[in-house]
Structure formats: structure tokens, C-alpha cells
Amino acid sequence: MRTAKIERITKETQISVSVALDGKGKAAIDTGIGFFDHMLIALSVHSGISMTVKVKGDLHVDCHHTIEDTGIALGQALGQALGTKSGIVRYGTAYIPMDESLAMASLDLSNRPFLVFNCDFTNQSCGEYDLCMTEEFFRAFAFNSGMTLHINLLYGSNDHHKAEVVYKAVAHALKTAVTENKDGSTLSTKGVL
């Protein structure tokens, strides 16, 4: 089974993350930020990647360190679980609707990290989750997993729906990309990623 565990301890956060790429999307998430837990559960369930995420962060400051550092640790775990990234489909794209909102995510598990993030939110937060941290989470996640990630929120009006549809679009794109290909080859003209 393709699995990994990451422990990240700083003066701002203590994080334990484990992933199982073939784990059927079972989620055990506790970050101390209810809406962020909700988003990570959606990421796990919709990607089919089982995740255990336990975070103790400096929430008396704000949510920034907790969310960004979780993205770092989760990205590192994904990268470790993928190993050389040989034998996978590598690319994934998904358009996902949620009520009035529609998002598209397209990604490449290429070892060339990059983020394009085109999403606008109306409000500052959903619960204790600052919506501006959505971009910071995905930047940390992409750069620490070696992922090129493009996210476009095409439209929407409810910020809860807009954030959630972004996480779900990334999840469905990721589900395709981590799928093992039929012959175990590396999908690259170079022969390696």
C-alpha cells in the first residue's frame, strides 16, 4: 500500500499526518478549526486518499500557521507516498459543481511545483477559517508534494460553497492523477519525473 507519515514540530505548530493513497478515503481530522476539518474531510473522501491529520497550532494568534503548516505536512506525506511517481496516471482535471458554485482544478504530479489560484471570496471567513488561507493551503500542499496545480473558481455566491467546491475539485483531480497506470511506466518523455 502507498502510505506515508509525517511529523512536523515547530514553535507554532505540532502536526502529525498520515496518508494512504489506496485507503478508500477514510478521514480522521482534528486541526482545531472546524471549517478546515470539514474541507480536509472533503479532500480525503473525494480523492479516495485516507488521511489522519492531528494538529495543535497557535490558534490564539490566528489560523494562518495551522493551515499553512498542515498544507506543508500533507504535501510532504503525499510526495513521500508517491515515491518516484512512476506508474501513475500523473495528470488529473475535474470540474465540480456545488449548488450555485462551479470550480475547476487541473494538476500534474510532475515534481515541478507551481500554483495558479483564481478564486475570489466575498467574506473574510467561514467560522474560524480565514478564506484567504485557501490559497496558502494549496500553495503549501502543491509545493511540498511536487505538484503543478491550477485552481479556477468559475462562479458562485455562497463562500462556504465556493471554498468547498474548490477542495472537492482538487480532490477529484488528485484521485485521477494518483491512479496507478496499467503497465507501471513513468509517463514522461524523459523517462523520470
C-alpha positions as CSV (number, residue, x, y, z in Angstrom):
1,M,0.0,0.0,0.0
2,R,1.2,3.5,-0.9
3,T,1.4,5.2,2.5
4,A,3.4,7.9,4.4
5,K,3.6,9.5,7.8
6,I,5.0,13.0,8.5
7,E,5.6,14.6,11.9
8,R,6.2,18.4,11.8
9,I,7.1,20.2,15.0
10,T,7.8,23.9,15.1
11,K,7.3,26.7,17.7
12,E,4.0,27.5,16.1
13,T,2.5,24.0,15.3
14,Q,2.8,20.4,16.2
15,I,1.4,18.2,13.3
16,S,1.1,14.5,12.7
17,V,-0.2,13.5,9.2
18,S,-0.6,10.1,7.6
19,V,-1.9,9.2,4.2
20,A,-2.9,6.0,2.4
21,L,-3.3,6.6,-1.3
22,D,-5.4,3.4,-1.6
23,G,-7.2,3.7,1.7
24,K,-10.7,4.4,0.4
25,G,-11.0,8.0,1.7
26,K,-11.3,7.4,5.4
27,A,-10.7,10.6,7.3
28,A,-9.7,11.4,10.9
29,I,-9.1,15.1,11.0
30,D,-8.6,17.4,14.0
31,T,-6.9,20.8,13.3
32,G,-8.8,22.9,15.9
33,I,-10.5,24.8,13.1
34,G,-13.9,23.3,12.4
35,F,-14.4,24.5,8.8
36,F,-10.8,23.5,7.9
37,D,-11.6,20.0,9.3
38,H,-14.7,20.0,7.0
39,M,-12.5,20.9,4.0
40,L,-9.9,18.2,4.7
41,I,-12.5,15.6,5.2
42,A,-13.9,16.5,1.8
43,L,-10.4,16.3,0.3
44,S,-9.9,12.9,1.8
45,V,-13.4,11.4,0.9
46,H,-13.5,12.7,-2.6
47,S,-9.9,11.9,-3.5
48,G,-10.2,8.4,-2.0
49,I,-7.0,9.1,-0.1
50,S,-7.3,8.1,3.6
51,M,-5.9,10.8,5.8
52,T,-5.2,11.2,9.5
53,V,-4.4,14.8,10.4
54,K,-3.8,15.9,14.0
55,V,-2.7,19.5,14.6
56,K,-2.1,21.6,17.6
57,G,-1.4,25.2,16.4
58,D,-1.1,28.7,17.8
59,L,-4.8,29.5,17.2
60,H,-4.6,32.2,19.8
61,V,-2.6,34.1,17.2
62,D,-4.9,33.2,14.2
63,C,-5.4,30.3,11.8
64,H,-2.5,31.0,9.4
65,H,0.3,28.8,10.8
66,T,-2.1,25.9,11.5
67,I,-3.5,25.9,7.9
68,E,-0.3,26.6,6.0
69,D,1.8,24.1,8.1
70,T,-0.9,21.4,7.6
71,G,-0.5,22.0,3.8
72,I,3.2,21.6,4.1
73,A,2.9,18.3,6.1
74,L,0.1,16.9,3.9
75,G,2.1,17.8,0.8
76,Q,5.2,16.1,2.1
77,A,3.2,13.0,3.0
78,L,1.6,12.8,-0.5
79,G,5.0,13.2,-2.1
80,Q,6.5,10.5,0.1
81,A,3.6,8.1,-0.6
82,L,4.0,8.6,-4.3
83,G,7.8,7.9,-4.2
84,T,9.3,8.3,-7.7
85,K,5.8,8.9,-9.1
86,S,6.4,6.2,-11.6
87,G,3.4,4.0,-12.5
88,I,0.7,6.7,-12.0
89,V,-1.6,8.5,-14.4
90,R,0.1,11.7,-13.3
91,Y,-2.5,14.2,-14.6
92,G,-6.0,15.0,-13.4
93,T,-8.6,17.6,-14.2
94,A,-12.1,18.0,-12.6
95,Y,-15.0,20.4,-12.9
96,I,-17.1,20.1,-9.8
97,P,-20.4,21.9,-9.1
98,M,-21.9,22.6,-5.7
99,D,-25.2,24.3,-5.8
100,E,-24.6,27.8,-7.4
101,S,-20.8,27.4,-7.4
102,L,-18.5,25.7,-10.0
103,A,-14.8,25.1,-9.7
104,M,-12.1,23.5,-11.9
105,A,-8.9,22.0,-10.8
106,S,-6.2,20.6,-13.0
107,L,-2.9,19.2,-11.8
108,D,0.2,17.4,-12.7
109,L,2.3,15.3,-10.3
110,S,5.4,16.4,-12.1
111,N,8.0,17.3,-9.4
112,R,7.7,20.9,-10.8
113,P,5.7,22.7,-8.2
114,F,3.6,25.6,-9.2
115,L,0.2,27.1,-8.2
116,V,-2.2,29.2,-10.2
117,F,-5.1,30.2,-8.0
118,N,-8.0,32.2,-9.4
119,C,-10.7,32.3,-6.7
120,D,-12.5,35.3,-5.2
121,F,-14.3,35.2,-1.9
122,T,-16.8,37.8,-0.7
123,N,-16.4,37.4,3.1
124,Q,-13.3,37.3,5.3
125,S,-14.0,33.9,6.9
126,C,-16.2,30.8,7.3
127,G,-16.2,30.2,11.0
128,E,-12.6,30.4,12.3
129,Y,-11.2,29.7,8.8
130,D,-9.9,32.8,7.0
131,L,-10.9,32.3,3.4
132,C,-7.6,33.9,2.2
133,M,-5.9,30.8,3.7
134,T,-7.4,28.6,1.0
135,E,-4.7,29.8,-1.4
136,E,-1.9,29.5,1.2
137,F,-3.0,25.9,2.0
138,F,-2.9,24.9,-1.7
139,R,0.4,26.6,-2.3
140,A,2.0,24.7,0.6
141,F,0.3,21.5,-0.5
142,A,1.4,21.8,-4.1
143,F,5.0,22.9,-3.4
144,N,5.7,20.3,-0.8
145,S,4.2,17.4,-2.9
146,G,5.9,18.5,-6.2
147,M,2.6,19.3,-7.9
148,T,1.7,21.8,-10.6
149,L,-1.8,22.9,-9.6
150,H,-4.3,25.2,-11.3
151,I,-7.5,26.1,-9.5
152,N,-10.2,28.2,-11.0
153,L,-13.4,29.1,-9.2
154,L,-15.6,29.9,-12.2
155,Y,-18.5,31.4,-10.3
156,G,-20.5,31.2,-7.1
157,S,-22.1,33.4,-4.4
158,N,-22.0,31.5,-1.1
159,D,-18.5,31.5,0.3
160,H,-19.0,28.1,2.1
161,H,-19.9,26.5,-1.2
162,K,-17.1,28.3,-3.1
163,A,-14.4,27.1,-0.7
164,E,-15.8,23.6,-0.5
165,V,-16.2,23.1,-4.3
166,V,-12.5,24.2,-4.7
167,Y,-11.4,21.4,-2.2
168,K,-13.6,18.9,-3.9
169,A,-12.4,19.8,-7.4
170,V,-8.8,19.3,-6.3
171,A,-9.7,16.0,-4.7
172,H,-11.3,14.6,-7.8
173,A,-8.3,15.8,-10.0
174,L,-6.0,14.2,-7.4
175,K,-8.0,10.9,-7.4
176,T,-7.3,10.6,-11.2
177,A,-3.7,11.6,-11.0
178,V,-2.6,9.1,-8.3
179,T,-4.3,6.2,-10.0
180,E,-1.9,3.5,-11.0
181,N,-1.5,3.0,-14.7
182,K,-1.7,-0.4,-16.4
183,D,2.0,-1.0,-17.1
184,G,3.8,0.7,-14.2
185,S,5.7,3.0,-16.6
186,T,6.6,6.6,-15.9
187,L,4.5,9.0,-18.0
188,S,7.3,11.2,-19.2
189,T,9.3,11.6,-22.4
190,K,12.4,11.9,-20.1
191,G,11.7,8.6,-18.5
192,V,11.7,10.1,-15.0
193,L,9.8,12.8,-13.1
